[in-house]
Amino acid sequence: MLSIVTSDSPQGQEFTLSLDEIARRGAQRMLAEALQSEVAEYLDAHKVYRDDDGKALVVRNGKSNARRVTLGCGSVEIEAPRINDRREGHQFTSKILPPYMRKSANVEALLPVLYLKGLSTGDFKTALTSILGEGVSGLSPASIVNLKKSWEVEYGDWKKRFIDTNYVYVWADGVNVKVRLGDDKKLCLLVLIGVTNEGVKELIAVEPGYRESQESWSVVLRDLKSRGLNAPLLAVGDGALGFWKAVANVFPSTKEQRCWVHKIANVLDKLPKKLQPKAKELLHEMMYSESEADAVEARQRFDVAFGLKYEKAVNCITKDWGELMTYYSFPALHWTHLRTTNPIESTFATVKLRTKVTKGAGSGKAACAMAFKLMQEAEKRWNRIRGYDEIANVISGVEYKDGIVVAKVFHREAANG
């Protein structure tokens, strides 16, 4: 609480206001002043317009009925000044406070953010009243219901869009979310994120699928191809065979890069807990080696350490070794992005938070729309990949070895031949 002494009080009477209330009163006063200034400016700009009797055609017309407006600092009551513009075909409309506005743009954006971050629809009124004060309107659970319906429409339109962007790299993963309604209580969302020729990360697809089967991924990839998607140069994903078989059929020229994070988790799962720290150290050494030869050397040490007793752990690494090493033939600055499917994993943390709070999405359709909106919000904060200026080299077919451009040897005999 903040103690204030009023300067105009002869007794110097003290009164106490909360900081929030001070902010609300200040906002109310500033809004009123801004509206008065807007009206004065409009009147001054049109004072030359007169009728046949010389009377002004644009004049003040009192104030509108008081209405509550919800701002970022809370709910305030305001009486907006009115103007009577008698010129034919003209009418004054406030740009600061348009007719029927009840919430600022920032507060409008607050609803979907809070919902998507995990706030239950039933808790909105209580939570927002404590933040924005009494008198908050237009923030009811019904508003969220309408929002979700609009998201489903938006998601349906987005799924039909034509894809005219080329993607150099794509990350693919299947993420399970809980669903409350229907026979199947779990839904697998097949997600694809791509990197454009300018190094920008973009959401390409969020589709429901049956686990991560080849058939489900094939349907997704064929649909994307029919809508204009060209084959990416490299796809990054875990060891789910369904995706890789689908890629081989739909985009056979796309190279494979297996996700190291998934692979390390699978290998450690085949070892006793007491041995996992040492194994993890060697696995990370492979993953972060400066050259493919160094990675092979680290793997050989792993084979010696665990091959005799834990053959399954060793085989788990060796069977996909070629696909784990693909990123060495791409620019070294891109490696941090190509080793894992982290862009999908980290983004979907908020989806899992949302469904955890609500005990699952209401339906499969709602789950897809919600995931779509969450990832769209996250997409606004995605940065371009490191070394994006080297993408032009990758597209043009420049050869890389251990992340470095391979110099072409110029033969004089060939040039003269």
VOPAGU-2260 file (C-alpha; in pm, 1 decimal, decimal comma):
REM VOPAGU-2260
SITE   aa  ch    i         X         Y         Z
SITE  MET   A    0       0,0       0,0       0,0
SITE  LEU   A    1     113,4     355,4     -71,8
SITE  SER   A    2      51,8     641,0     174,4
SITE  ILE   A    3     -26,5     976,2      12,4
SITE  VAL   A    4     -74,9    1323,8     161,7
SITE  THR   A    5    -309,4    1544,9     -39,2
SITE  SER   A    6    -160,1    1888,2    -102,3
SITE  ASP   A    7    -498,9    2061,6    -108,2
SITE  SER   A    8    -608,5    1929,2     228,3
SITE  PRO   A    9    -574,0    2194,0     504,0
SITE  GLN   A   10    -530,9    1931,1     768,9
SITE  GLY   A   11    -282,0    1734,8     558,0
SITE  GLN   A   12    -516,2    1435,9     584,1
SITE  GLU   A   13    -356,3    1106,6     481,9
SITE  PHE   A   14    -530,9     841,0     279,8
SITE  THR   A   15    -413,0     510,4     146,8
SITE  LEU   A   16    -447,1     371,5    -206,0
SITE  SER   A   17    -309,4      60,9    -363,7
SITE  LEU   A   18     -64,6     101,6    -649,7
SITE  ASP   A   19    -314,1     -72,0    -878,5
SITE  GLU   A   20    -585,2     179,2    -788,4
SITE  ILE   A   21    -346,3     469,6    -848,5
SITE  ALA   A   22    -261,5     324,3   -1189,3
SITE  ARG   A   23    -630,4     281,5   -1273,6
SITE  ARG   A   24    -716,2     637,3   -1171,7
SITE  GLY   A   25    -420,0     771,5   -1366,1
SITE  ALA   A   26    -519,5     572,8   -1672,0
SITE  GLN   A   27    -878,3     695,7   -1643,8
SITE  ARG   A   28    -765,6    1058,6   -1626,8
SITE  MET   A   29    -517,0    1020,5   -1914,0
SITE  LEU   A   30    -777,3     846,4   -2130,2
SITE  ALA   A   31   -1027,3    1124,6   -2065,5
SITE  GLU   A   32    -766,7    1388,0   -2155,5
SITE  ALA   A   33    -667,2    1200,1   -2470,8
SITE  LEU   A   34   -1030,6    1181,0   -2582,9
SITE  GLN   A   35   -1077,3    1553,1   -2517,8
SITE  SER   A   36    -763,4    1631,5   -2721,2
SITE  GLU   A   37    -883,8    1410,7   -3005,3
SITE  VAL   A   38   -1218,7    1592,0   -3014,0
SITE  ALA   A   39   -1054,6    1936,6   -2996,4
SITE  GLU   A   40    -823,4    1849,0   -3284,8
SITE  TYR   A   41   -1115,6    1726,3   -3495,2
SITE  LEU   A   42   -1315,9    2041,7   -3424,6
SITE  ASP   A   43   -1021,1    2267,3   -3508,8
SITE  ALA   A   44    -957,2    2086,7   -3837,1
SITE  HIS   A   45   -1320,1    2130,4   -3948,0
SITE  LYS   A   46   -1412,1    2471,7   -3803,1
SITE  VAL   A   47   -1421,7    2627,2   -4150,6
SITE  TYR   A   48   -1734,0    2432,3   -4244,2
SITE  ARG   A   49   -2045,6    2648,0   -4193,2
SITE  ASP   A   50   -2411,2    2634,6   -4294,1
SITE  ASP   A   51   -2600,3    2908,0   -4477,7
SITE  ASP   A   52   -2657,7    3088,7   -4149,7
SITE  GLY   A   53   -2288,0    3082,9   -4066,6
SITE  LYS   A   54   -2322,9    2827,1   -3791,3
SITE  ALA   A   55   -2059,7    2558,3   -3748,5
SITE  LEU   A   56   -2145,1    2220,9   -3901,5
SITE  VAL   A   57   -1911,1    2034,5   -3666,3
SITE  VAL   A   58   -1977,9    2095,6   -3297,4
SITE  ARG   A   59   -1953,5    1925,7   -2958,7
SITE  ASN   A   60   -2254,9    1722,1   -2858,2
SITE  GLY   A   61   -2214,4    1646,9   -2489,2
SITE  LYS   A   62   -2092,8    1310,2   -2365,8
SITE  SER   A   63   -2187,2     950,9   -2427,9
SITE  ASN   A   64   -2326,3     731,8   -2152,9
SITE  ALA   A   65   -2062,0     609,0   -1912,3
SITE  ARG   A   66   -1913,6     271,0   -2000,6
SITE  ARG   A   67   -1651,4      47,3   -1850,3
SITE  VAL   A   68   -1340,0     -29,0   -2051,4
SITE  THR   A   69   -1092,0    -295,9   -1950,7
SITE  LEU   A   70    -731,0    -185,7   -1992,3
SITE  GLY   A   71    -402,9    -345,8   -1902,3
SITE  CYS   A   72    -406,6    -169,6   -1565,1
SITE  GLY   A   73    -767,2    -265,2   -1487,8
SITE  SER   A   74   -1125,5    -163,0   -1554,2
SITE  VAL   A   75   -1208,6     208,5   -1574,8
SITE  GLU   A   76   -1530,7     402,3   -1630,2
SITE  ILE   A   77   -1527,4     667,8   -1899,9
SITE  GLU   A   78   -1769,7     917,6   -2054,4
SITE  ALA   A   79   -1645,9     981,1   -2405,7
SITE  PRO   A   80   -1711,2    1328,4   -2552,2
SITE  ARG   A   81   -1931,8    1331,9   -2861,9
SITE  ILE   A   82   -1928,3    1537,5   -3180,5
SITE  ASN   A   83   -2220,5    1623,5   -3404,7
SITE  ASP   A   84   -2088,2    1636,2   -3761,0
SITE  ARG   A   85   -2375,5    1765,0   -3975,1
SITE  ARG   A   86   -2187,2    1742,0   -4302,6
SITE  GLU   A   87   -2347,0    1495,1   -4539,0
SITE  GLY   A   88   -2170,4    1160,5   -4544,7
SITE  HIS   A   89   -1941,7    1241,2   -4251,2
SITE  GLN   A   90   -1937,9    1110,4   -3897,7
SITE  PHE   A   91   -1687,4    1140,8   -3617,8
SITE  THR   A   92   -1551,4     811,0   -3483,7
SITE  SER   A   93   -1290,3     805,9   -3212,9
SITE  LYS   A   94    -974,8     618,4   -3305,4
SITE  ILE   A   95    -873,6     596,9   -2941,2
SITE  LEU   A   96   -1200,7     452,5   -2815,3
SITE  PRO   A   97   -1416,9     321,5   -3101,3
SITE  PRO   A   98   -1788,7     261,4   -3039,9
SITE  TYR   A   99   -1872,3     -52,1   -2841,3
SITE  MET   A  100   -1507,9    -115,8   -2746,9
SITE  ARG   A  101   -1497,5    -281,4   -2407,1
SITE  LYS   A  102   -1141,2    -417,5   -2400,3
SITE  SER   A  103    -807,8    -284,1   -2522,4
SITE  ALA   A  104    -619,2    -480,1   -2787,4
SITE  ASN   A  105    -367,1    -600,3   -2528,8
SITE  VAL   A  106    -642,9    -737,0   -2306,0
SITE  GLU   A  107    -804,4    -904,1   -2607,8
SITE  ALA   A  108    -473,1   -1080,6   -2668,5
SITE  LEU   A  109    -454,6   -1175,5   -2300,6
SITE  LEU   A  110    -744,5   -1422,3   -2321,9
SITE  PRO   A  111    -595,3   -1669,5   -2569,6
SITE  VAL   A  112    -252,7   -1642,8   -2406,6
SITE  LEU   A  113    -386,8   -1726,5   -2059,8
SITE  TYR   A  114    -601,5   -2006,4   -2195,1
SITE  LEU   A  115    -323,2   -2157,3   -2400,7
SITE  LYS   A  116     -81,4   -2131,2   -2109,4
SITE  GLY   A  117    -307,4   -2343,7   -1893,0
SITE  LEU   A  118    -576,7   -2132,4   -1721,9
SITE  SER   A  119    -909,8   -2316,8   -1705,1
SITE  THR   A  120   -1212,5   -2141,7   -1854,0
SITE  GLY   A  121   -1393,7   -2155,2   -1519,3
SITE  ASP   A  122   -1108,9   -1969,8   -1346,6
SITE  PHE   A  123   -1097,7   -1672,1   -1582,1
SITE  LYS   A  124   -1337,5   -1444,2   -1398,3
SITE  THR   A  125   -1173,5   -1496,0   -1059,1
SITE  ALA   A  126    -818,2   -1462,8   -1192,8
SITE  LEU   A  127    -879,8   -1157,2   -1407,9
SITE  THR   A  128   -1088,0    -978,4   -1147,0
SITE  SER   A  129    -796,2   -1007,4    -903,7
SITE  ILE   A  130    -561,7    -864,9   -1167,3
SITE  LEU   A  131    -779,1    -605,4   -1339,9
SITE  GLY   A  132   -1024,2    -519,8   -1061,8
SITE  GLU   A  133   -1399,9    -539,0   -1028,6
SITE  GLY   A  134   -1621,5    -454,4   -1321,9
SITE  VAL   A  135   -1424,7    -657,6   -1574,6
SITE  SER   A  136   -1655,2    -750,8   -1862,0
SITE  GLY   A  137   -1624,9    -955,3   -2177,1
SITE  LEU   A  138   -1377,3   -1199,8   -2024,6
SITE  SER   A  139   -1615,7   -1481,5   -1943,8
SITE  PRO   A  140   -1576,2   -1854,2   -2022,3
SITE  ALA   A  141   -1815,7   -1794,6   -2311,9
SITE  SER   A  142   -1548,5   -1570,7   -2469,3
SITE  ILE   A  143   -1305,9   -1861,9   -2460,7
SITE  VAL   A  144   -1563,4   -2096,4   -2615,0
SITE  ASN   A  145   -1606,6   -1851,8   -2903,6
SITE  LEU   A  146   -1229,9   -1816,9   -2934,9
SITE  LYS   A  147   -1185,1   -2193,2   -2961,3
SITE  LYS   A  148   -1447,5   -2210,2   -3236,2
SITE  SER   A  149   -1268,4   -1938,6   -3430,5
SITE  TRP   A  150    -937,1   -2123,9   -3387,5
SITE  GLU   A  151   -1088,5   -2438,4   -3536,5
SITE  VAL   A  152   -1205,4   -2241,9   -3841,2
SITE  GLU   A  153    -864,0   -2075,9   -3874,3
SITE  TYR   A  154    -688,8   -2411,8   -3841,4
SITE  GLY   A  155    -913,4   -2563,0   -4111,2
SITE  ASP   A  156    -827,6   -2280,6   -4353,1
SITE  TRP   A  157    -455,5   -2306,1   -4271,1
SITE  LYS   A  158    -456,1   -2678,4   -4354,4
SITE  LYS   A  159    -580,9   -2600,2   -4705,6
SITE  ARG   A  160    -331,9   -2324,4   -4786,3
SITE  PHE   A  161    -102,6   -2347,7   -5088,3
SITE  ILE   A  162     264,0   -2385,2   -4988,5
SITE  ASP   A  163     487,2   -2169,4   -5205,9
SITE  THR   A  164     784,4   -2161,0   -4966,6
SITE  ASN   A  165    1090,4   -2380,2   -5012,8
SITE  TYR   A  166    1226,2   -2546,5   -4699,0
SITE  VAL   A  167    1589,8   -2652,3   -4674,5
SITE  TYR   A  168    1556,4   -2846,1   -4348,9
SITE  VAL   A  169    1253,9   -2991,7   -4169,1
SITE  TRP   A  170    1206,6   -3132,0   -3819,7
SITE  ALA   A  171     945,2   -3402,4   -3772,6
SITE  ASP   A  172     801,6   -3554,3   -3457,6
SITE  GLY   A  173     488,5   -3714,8   -3321,3
SITE  VAL   A  174     355,1   -3577,9   -2992,5
SITE  ASN   A  175      87,8   -3749,3   -2784,8
SITE  VAL   A  176    -178,0   -3537,4   -2613,6
SITE  LYS   A  177    -466,6   -3647,0   -2393,3
SITE  VAL   A  178    -825,1   -3618,9   -2514,1
SITE  ARG   A  179   -1125,1   -3631,7   -2280,3
SITE  LEU   A  180   -1396,0   -3712,0   -2535,9
SITE  GLY   A  181   -1421,1   -4004,9   -2776,6
SITE  ASP   A  182   -1307,6   -4365,4   -2760,2
SITE  ASP   A  183    -935,1   -4297,5   -2800,8
SITE  LYS   A  184    -808,6   -4102,3   -2498,8
SITE  LYS   A  185    -476,8   -4020,1   -2663,8
SITE  LEU   A  186    -414,0   -3838,1   -2987,3
SITE  CYS   A  187     -85,2   -3838,6   -3175,9
SITE  LEU   A  188     -16,5   -3506,1   -3341,9
SITE  LEU   A  189     224,8   -3525,8   -3634,9
SITE  VAL   A  190     421,3   -3201,1   -3646,6
SITE  LEU   A  191     650,8   -3061,9   -3914,6
SITE  ILE   A  192     860,3   -2744,5   -3879,6
SITE  GLY   A  193    1078,8   -2615,6   -4161,9
SITE  VAL   A  194    1365,7   -2375,4   -4228,4
SITE  THR   A  195    1320,4   -2144,1   -4527,5
SITE  ASN   A  196    1591,0   -2034,9   -4771,7
SITE  GLU   A  197    1633,8   -1726,2   -4550,8
SITE  GLY   A  198    1688,8   -1932,4   -4235,4
SITE  VAL   A  199    1346,0   -1856,1   -4086,5
SITE  LYS   A  200    1173,5   -2134,7   -3892,1
SITE  GLU   A  201     809,3   -2189,9   -3985,1
SITE  LEU   A  202     533,4   -2428,6   -3885,2
SITE  ILE   A  203     442,3   -2647,6   -4181,5
SITE  ALA   A  204     196,0   -2904,7   -4048,1
SITE  VAL   A  205       7,0   -3014,3   -3736,3
SITE  GLU   A  206    -201,3   -3319,7   -3820,6
SITE  PRO   A  207    -373,4   -3596,0   -3622,8
SITE  GLY   A  208    -235,6   -3941,0   -3694,0
SITE  TYR   A  209    -251,6   -4297,3   -3573,0
SITE  ARG   A  210      60,0   -4313,1   -3356,9
SITE  GLU   A  211     352,7   -4250,3   -3589,1
SITE  SER   A  212     269,4   -4506,0   -3853,8
SITE  GLN   A  213     399,3   -4498,4   -4208,3
SITE  GLU   A  214      44,6   -4464,0   -4336,3
SITE  SER   A  215     -27,5   -4158,6   -4119,1
SITE  TRP   A  216     295,3   -3983,1   -4213,1
SITE  SER   A  217     244,8   -4071,5   -4581,3
SITE  VAL   A  218     -98,4   -3907,3   -4578,1
SITE  VAL   A  219      50,2   -3590,6   -4426,8
SITE  LEU   A  220     348,1   -3572,6   -4662,3
SITE  ARG   A  221     145,5   -3650,1   -4975,2
SITE  ASP   A  222    -105,8   -3380,7   -4883,2
SITE  LEU   A  223     174,0   -3126,6   -4831,5
SITE  LYS   A  224     329,6   -3224,4   -5163,5
SITE  SER   A  225      -4,3   -3182,5   -5342,6
SITE  ARG   A  226     -27,7   -2830,0   -5199,5
SITE  GLY   A  227     313,7   -2729,1   -5331,5
SITE  LEU   A  228     572,4   -2849,0   -5078,8
SITE  ASN   A  229     903,8   -2935,7   -5245,8
SITE  ALA   A  230    1140,2   -3198,8   -5110,5
SITE  PRO   A  231    1359,4   -3056,0   -4830,6
SITE  LEU   A  232    1731,6   -3128,9   -4847,6
SITE  LEU   A  233    1739,3   -3278,5   -4498,1
SITE  ALA   A  234    1482,9   -3413,5   -4252,3
SITE  VAL   A  235    1552,7   -3446,2   -3879,7
SITE  GLY   A  236    1354,9   -3693,7   -3670,1
SITE  ASP   A  237    1372,6   -3973,4   -3417,8
SITE  GLY   A  238    1396,9   -4341,6   -3501,3
SITE  ALA   A  239    1024,5   -4389,9   -3571,5
SITE  LEU   A  240    1036,5   -4603,8   -3885,7
SITE  GLY   A  241     695,2   -4484,4   -4002,7
SITE  PHE   A  242     822,2   -4135,4   -4080,3
SITE  TRP   A  243    1138,1   -4247,4   -4258,5
SITE  LYS   A  244     954,4   -4498,3   -4477,2
SITE  ALA   A  245     702,5   -4229,7   -4569,4
SITE  VAL   A  246     979,4   -3980,3   -4654,6
SITE  ALA   A  247    1154,0   -4239,3   -4871,6
SITE  ASN   A  248     833,8   -4285,4   -5072,4
SITE  VAL   A  249     717,9   -3924,1   -5099,0
SITE  PHE   A  250    1049,9   -3731,9   -5098,5
SITE  PRO   A  251    1317,7   -3990,1   -5190,9
SITE  SER   A  252    1589,2   -3725,8   -5243,2
SITE  THR   A  253    1564,1   -3597,6   -4884,0
SITE  LYS   A  254    1856,8   -3696,5   -4661,1
SITE  GLU   A  255    1802,6   -3842,3   -4313,0
SITE  GLN   A  256    1936,1   -3711,5   -3983,7
SITE  ARG   A  257    1841,3   -3900,4   -3667,9
SITE  CYS   A  258    1775,1   -3706,7   -3348,9
SITE  TRP   A  259    2063,6   -3748,9   -3104,3
SITE  VAL   A  260    1853,2   -3668,5   -2797,2
SITE  HIS   A  261    1610,5   -3950,9   -2872,0
SITE  LYS   A  262    1895,4   -4185,2   -2956,3
SITE  ILE   A  263    2084,7   -4113,3   -2632,9
SITE  ALA   A  264    1768,0   -4175,9   -2430,1
SITE  ASN   A  265    1714,9   -4509,0   -2606,2
SITE  VAL   A  266    2075,1   -4620,6   -2549,4
SITE  LEU   A  267    2075,2   -4527,1   -2180,1
SITE  ASP   A  268    1751,4   -4718,3   -2132,7
SITE  LYS   A  269    1945,2   -5035,4   -2218,8
SITE  LEU   A  270    2208,8   -4982,4   -1948,9
SITE  PRO   A  271    2200,8   -5009,1   -1567,8
SITE  LYS   A  272    2158,0   -4675,2   -1391,1
SITE  LYS   A  273    2501,5   -4693,3   -1229,6
SITE  LEU   A  274    2665,1   -4706,8   -1574,7
SITE  GLN   A  275    2453,3   -4437,9   -1736,5
SITE  PRO   A  276    2664,1   -4133,4   -1631,8
SITE  LYS   A  277    2978,3   -4275,5   -1799,9
SITE  ALA   A  278    2779,7   -4386,4   -2104,8
SITE  LYS   A  279    2613,8   -4045,0   -2134,0
SITE  GLU   A  280    2953,2   -3875,8   -2124,9
SITE  LEU   A  281    3075,8   -4085,5   -2418,7
SITE  LEU   A  282    2751,1   -4038,6   -2610,4
SITE  HIS   A  283    2774,3   -3661,4   -2570,8
SITE  GLU   A  284    3134,8   -3679,4   -2687,2
SITE  MET   A  285    3015,4   -3850,3   -3006,0
SITE  MET   A  286    2735,6   -3599,7   -3053,3
SITE  TYR   A  287    2953,3   -3291,5   -3010,7
SITE  SER   A  288    3269,5   -3413,0   -3188,0
SITE  GLU   A  289    3435,3   -3160,4   -3417,0
SITE  SER   A  290    3476,9   -3417,9   -3692,6
SITE  GLU   A  291    3321,8   -3745,1   -3797,1
SITE  ALA   A  292    3654,2   -3921,5   -3731,4
SITE  ASP   A  293    3650,8   -3797,9   -3369,5
SITE  ALA   A  294    3293,2   -3922,0   -3334,2
SITE  VAL   A  295    3394,4   -4265,6   -3462,1
SITE  GLU   A  296    3681,6   -4276,5   -3212,7
SITE  ALA   A  297    3442,5   -4194,3   -2925,2
SITE  ARG   A  298    3204,9   -4465,5   -3044,3
SITE  GLN   A  299    3485,7   -4720,8   -3049,5
SITE  ARG   A  300    3564,1   -4637,1   -2687,9
SITE  PHE   A  301    3196,8   -4684,1   -2609,4
SITE  ASP   A  302    3208,0   -5025,7   -2780,5
SITE  VAL   A  303    3507,0   -5131,2   -2568,9
SITE  ALA   A  304    3346,2   -5008,7   -2246,7
SITE  PHE   A  305    3001,0   -5165,0   -2295,6
SITE  GLY   A  306    3009,1   -5405,9   -2589,3
SITE  LEU   A  307    3094,5   -5719,9   -2392,7
SITE  LYS   A  308    2799,5   -5709,7   -2151,3
SITE  TYR   A  309    2557,1   -5467,6   -2309,5
SITE  GLU   A  310    2545,2   -5554,7   -2675,3
SITE  LYS   A  311    2194,2   -5409,9   -2718,4
SITE  ALA   A  312    2312,7   -5065,3   -2611,8
SITE  VAL   A  313    2601,9   -5077,4   -2859,6
SITE  ASN   A  314    2379,6   -5204,3   -3142,2
SITE  CYS   A  315    2132,2   -4924,1   -3074,7
SITE  ILE   A  316    2403,8   -4676,0   -3173,3
SITE  THR   A  317    2572,3   -4867,0   -3455,7
SITE  LYS   A  318    2255,2   -4960,6   -3648,6
SITE  ASP   A  319    2173,8   -4593,3   -3721,4
SITE  TRP   A  320    2528,6   -4461,6   -3723,4
SITE  GLY   A  321    2520,6   -4336,0   -4082,2
SITE  GLU   A  322    2198,3   -4139,7   -4023,0
SITE  LEU   A  323    2340,2   -3996,5   -3699,2
SITE  MET   A  324    2642,5   -3860,4   -3887,7
SITE  THR   A  325    2459,6   -3690,7   -4176,7
SITE  TYR   A  326    2494,9   -3338,5   -4031,4
SITE  TYR   A  327    2873,2   -3348,3   -4081,0
SITE  SER   A  328    2812,1   -3285,9   -4452,3
SITE  PHE   A  329    2634,3   -2957,8   -4371,3
SITE  PRO   A  330    2771,6   -2623,3   -4242,2
SITE  ALA   A  331    2910,7   -2645,1   -3888,6
SITE  LEU   A  332    2703,9   -2342,7   -3780,4
SITE  HIS   A  333    2389,7   -2542,6   -3860,7
SITE  TRP   A  334    2483,8   -2845,9   -3649,5
SITE  THR   A  335    2323,2   -2720,4   -3329,8
SITE  HIS   A  336    1990,4   -2710,5   -3517,5
SITE  LEU   A  337    2031,2   -3038,8   -3704,0
SITE  ARG   A  338    2129,2   -3275,2   -3423,5
SITE  THR   A  339    1788,1   -3284,7   -3254,6
SITE  THR   A  340    1414,8   -3223,0   -3294,5
SITE  ASN   A  341    1431,6   -2971,1   -3008,4
SITE  PRO   A  342    1229,4   -2699,0   -3189,9
SITE  ILE   A  343     925,1   -2927,1   -3170,7
SITE  GLU   A  344     996,9   -3071,6   -2826,5
SITE  SER   A  345    1042,1   -2733,4   -2657,0
SITE  THR   A  346     739,2   -2577,5   -2825,0
SITE  PHE   A  347     510,6   -2863,8   -2725,9
SITE  ALA   A  348     592,1   -2820,6   -2358,5
SITE  THR   A  349     314,3   -2557,5   -2347,2
SITE  VAL   A  350      69,8   -2792,8   -2521,2
SITE  LYS   A  351     134,5   -3056,0   -2256,8
SITE  LEU   A  352      91,6   -2794,9   -1982,3
SITE  ARG   A  353    -244,4   -2691,0   -2126,1
SITE  THR   A  354    -378,3   -3047,2   -2151,0
SITE  LYS   A  355    -242,5   -3135,1   -1805,2
SITE  VAL   A  356    -440,4   -2853,2   -1644,9
SITE  THR   A  357    -763,0   -2937,2   -1827,5
SITE  LYS   A  358    -719,5   -3316,4   -1794,1
SITE  GLY   A  359    -688,4   -3338,9   -2170,7
SITE  ALA   A  360    -822,8   -3147,0   -2469,0
SITE  GLY   A  361   -1199,3   -3170,7   -2518,0
SITE  SER   A  362   -1175,6   -3352,9   -2850,9
SITE  GLY   A  363    -928,6   -3445,1   -3120,1
SITE  LYS   A  364   -1041,5   -3149,8   -3329,2
SITE  ALA   A  365    -997,5   -2912,4   -3036,2
SITE  ALA   A  366    -654,5   -3058,3   -2958,4
SITE  CYS   A  367    -532,9   -2993,4   -3314,0
SITE  ALA   A  368    -665,9   -2636,5   -3316,4
SITE  MET   A  369    -514,1   -2565,6   -2974,5
SITE  ALA   A  370    -174,2   -2706,0   -3072,7
SITE  PHE   A  371    -187,8   -2503,5   -3393,9
SITE  LYS   A  372    -252,5   -2178,9   -3205,8
SITE  LEU   A  373      14,3   -2252,9   -2945,2
SITE  MET   A  374     273,8   -2317,4   -3212,1
SITE  GLN   A  375     167,0   -2009,2   -3405,2
SITE  GLU   A  376     224,0   -1801,1   -3091,8
SITE  ALA   A  377     563,2   -1967,7   -3038,6
SITE  GLU   A  378     653,4   -1911,2   -3404,6
SITE  LYS   A  379     650,5   -1534,3   -3345,5
SITE  ARG   A  380     947,1   -1575,3   -3110,6
SITE  TRP   A  381    1151,3   -1821,8   -3316,8
SITE  ASN   A  382    1487,6   -1689,8   -3426,9
SITE  ARG   A  383    1654,5   -1756,4   -3756,9
SITE  ILE   A  384    1904,1   -2039,8   -3748,6
SITE  ARG   A  385    2270,9   -1964,5   -3693,9
SITE  GLY   A  386    2473,6   -1926,1   -4011,6
SITE  TYR   A  387    2164,6   -1872,8   -4226,7
SITE  ASP   A  388    2379,6   -1696,5   -4487,6
SITE  GLU   A  389    2536,3   -2035,0   -4567,0
SITE  ILE   A  390    2202,3   -2178,6   -4676,3
SITE  ALA   A  391    2267,2   -2044,7   -5027,1
SITE  ASN   A  392    2576,8   -2269,5   -5045,3
SITE  VAL   A  393    2375,7   -2570,1   -4930,4
SITE  ILE   A  394    2106,3   -2506,9   -5190,6
SITE  SER   A  395    2359,9   -2462,5   -5470,9
SITE  GLY   A  396    2521,8   -2796,9   -5386,4
SITE  VAL   A  397    2846,9   -2677,5   -5226,7
SITE  GLU   A  398    3016,7   -2978,8   -5067,4
SITE  TYR   A  399    3091,4   -2978,3   -4693,2
SITE  LYS   A  400    3310,3   -3214,5   -4493,8
SITE  ASP   A  401    3308,1   -3193,4   -4115,5
SITE  GLY   A  402    3112,2   -2870,3   -4150,0
SITE  ILE   A  403    3373,1   -2697,3   -4368,0
SITE  VAL   A  404    3349,7   -2622,4   -4739,8
SITE  VAL   A  405    3552,9   -2869,8   -4945,0
SITE  ALA   A  406    3792,6   -2676,3   -5169,7
SITE  LYS   A  407    3772,6   -2768,9   -5536,3
SITE  VAL   A  408    4114,0   -2849,7   -5689,4
SITE  PHE   A  409    4161,5   -2669,8   -6018,8
SITE  HIS   A  410    4348,8   -2879,7   -6279,1
SITE  ARG   A  411    4526,5   -2677,9   -6547,8
SITE  GLU   A  412    4521,4   -2978,1   -6788,0
SITE  ALA   A  413    4144,8   -3003,3   -6759,2
SITE  ALA   A  414    4105,6   -2630,8   -6820,3
SITE  ASN   A  415    4324,2   -2642,8   -7133,5
SITE  GLY   A  416    4172,3   -2964,4   -7261,2
